[in-house]
Amino acid sequence: MYDRLTREDIKKMEEEIEHRIRVERPKLIADVQEARAQGDLSENFEYKAAKQAKNRNESRIRYLQNMIKTAEIYEDDSKDDEVGINNHVTVRFEDDGEEDSFKIVTTVRTDSLNNLISIESPFGKALMHHKVGDKVKIDIGPDNSYYVTILKIENTKDEVNDTISSY
């Protein structure tokens, strides 16, 4: 399955790759060389830790490069008054009257603990292209659904400050 990414997501990934190659990689290589110079490698914790950090950096670079290579570009065609990518949406849950706000994001930015909800999730998919006042049915499984009413949509499409999540 290909990840659906915005052009902004890809730009952020490219910036991270560039930083990891130009800044992190030389520093981590120097750390490995310095630790190696300390002598016996079989009991050298600093050497093992430096190698692990270097390997994590290289792995992250490969991961991001692969994400970019296999990405499907997501073009947001929502209107300004509709829920779209990078919008903050405030909803009321009809079953208990609770209100909460979420930001609709691509899968690489998802962070449910910070209310960043993926466009691929049942909740995100259901909200897309709806307007303030719409009552939306969220299907979460066979014979299992709930309703929310959209109370507010804040257009933050130009504000993409979230980080790309780690794997």
Secondary structure as UniProt FT lines:
FT   STRAND          4..5
FT   HELIX           7..19
FT   HELIX           20..24
FT   HELIX           25..36
FT   TURN            37..38
FT   HELIX           41..43
FT   HELIX           45..70
FT   STRAND          72..73
FT   TURN            80..81
FT   TURN            85..86
FT   STRAND          88..93
FT   TURN            94..96
FT   STRAND          99..105
FT   HELIX           107..109
FT   HELIX           112..114
FT   STRAND          116..118
FT   TURN            119..120
FT   HELIX           122..127
FT   TURN            128..129
FT   TURN            132..133
FT   STRAND          135..141
FT   TURN            142..143
FT   STRAND          144..154
FT   TURN            157..158
//
